Amino acid sequence: MQKYEMLILLRSDLEEEAREAELKKFADIVATMGGSVEAMDKWGVKKTQYPIAFKTDAFYALMTFVANGAAVKELDRVAGISDDVLRRMITKVEEK
């Protein structure tokens, strides 16, 4: 099991409940595939550097989790087909 971080940019016009449901969906994927979520940092709505799908701001969230490679692939797949996710990036955290 490896430690990862997933930066998620969600549409800023989502209702609070829909936003929480979307973030919970990603945490549940990690949990069902044998991993664990260590932290879910919600940064709030911020301006993007450039327009993404004609939107100039997005809700940023950073999820830190421990999982295997299959869970990472599933997270990337589900985030890629979700209409509410503007961008996502999953990186491996190097242990010191």
C-alpha positions as CSV (number, residue, x, y, z in Angstrom):
1,M,0.0,0.0,0.0
2,Q,1.3,3.4,-1.0
3,K,0.4,6.9,0.1
4,Y,-1.2,9.2,-2.5
5,E,-2.7,12.7,-2.8
6,M,-5.6,13.5,-5.2
7,L,-6.3,17.1,-6.1
8,I,-9.9,17.5,-7.3
9,L,-11.3,20.6,-9.0
10,L,-15.1,20.5,-8.8
11,R,-17.6,22.9,-10.5
12,S,-18.0,25.9,-8.3
13,D,-21.7,26.2,-8.9
14,L,-22.5,22.9,-7.2
15,E,-24.7,22.9,-4.2
16,E,-23.1,22.1,-0.9
17,E,-24.8,18.7,-0.6
18,A,-23.9,17.7,-4.2
19,R,-20.3,18.7,-3.5
20,E,-20.1,16.7,-0.3
21,A,-21.7,13.7,-2.1
22,E,-19.1,13.9,-4.8
23,L,-16.2,14.0,-2.4
24,K,-17.7,11.2,-0.3
25,K,-18.0,9.1,-3.5
26,F,-14.2,9.3,-4.0
27,A,-13.5,8.5,-0.3
28,D,-15.9,5.5,-0.5
29,I,-14.0,4.1,-3.6
30,V,-10.8,4.1,-1.6
31,A,-12.5,2.5,1.4
32,T,-14.2,-0.3,-0.6
33,M,-10.9,-1.2,-2.3
34,G,-9.1,-1.8,0.9
35,G,-7.5,1.6,1.4
36,S,-8.1,4.4,3.9
37,V,-8.5,8.2,3.6
38,E,-6.2,10.1,5.9
39,A,-7.4,13.6,5.2
40,M,-9.8,15.6,3.1
41,D,-8.8,19.2,2.9
42,K,-11.4,21.5,1.3
43,W,-9.7,24.6,0.0
44,G,-12.9,26.3,-1.2
45,V,-13.7,28.2,-4.4
46,K,-10.6,29.7,-6.0
47,K,-9.9,31.3,-9.4
48,T,-8.3,29.0,-12.0
49,Q,-5.2,30.0,-13.9
50,Y,-7.0,29.6,-17.2
51,P,-10.7,28.8,-18.1
52,I,-11.6,25.1,-17.8
53,A,-14.7,24.2,-19.7
54,F,-15.6,27.9,-19.9
55,K,-15.4,28.2,-16.1
56,T,-12.9,30.6,-14.4
57,D,-13.3,29.3,-10.9
58,A,-13.5,25.9,-9.2
59,F,-13.9,24.3,-5.8
60,Y,-10.5,22.8,-4.8
61,A,-10.2,19.7,-2.5
62,L,-7.1,17.7,-1.6
63,M,-7.6,14.1,-0.5
64,T,-4.7,12.2,1.1
65,F,-5.1,8.4,1.2
66,V,-3.4,5.1,1.4
67,A,-4.3,2.5,-1.2
68,N,-3.1,0.1,-3.9
69,G,-2.7,0.8,-7.6
70,A,-6.1,-0.7,-8.5
71,A,-7.8,1.9,-6.3
72,V,-5.9,4.7,-7.9
73,K,-6.9,3.5,-11.4
74,E,-10.5,3.3,-10.3
75,L,-10.4,6.8,-8.8
76,D,-8.9,8.2,-12.0
77,R,-11.6,6.4,-14.1
78,V,-14.5,7.6,-12.0
79,A,-13.2,11.2,-11.8
80,G,-12.7,11.2,-15.6
81,I,-16.3,10.3,-16.4
82,S,-17.9,12.6,-13.8
83,D,-19.5,15.8,-15.1
84,D,-18.9,17.7,-11.9
85,V,-15.1,17.2,-11.9
86,L,-13.2,19.8,-14.0
87,R,-9.7,18.4,-13.3
88,R,-8.0,15.8,-11.1
89,M,-4.4,14.9,-10.4
90,I,-3.3,11.9,-8.4
91,T,0.3,11.9,-7.2
92,K,2.3,9.4,-5.1
93,V,3.7,10.9,-1.8
94,E,7.3,10.0,-1.2
95,E,8.0,8.8,2.3
96,K,11.0,10.3,4.0
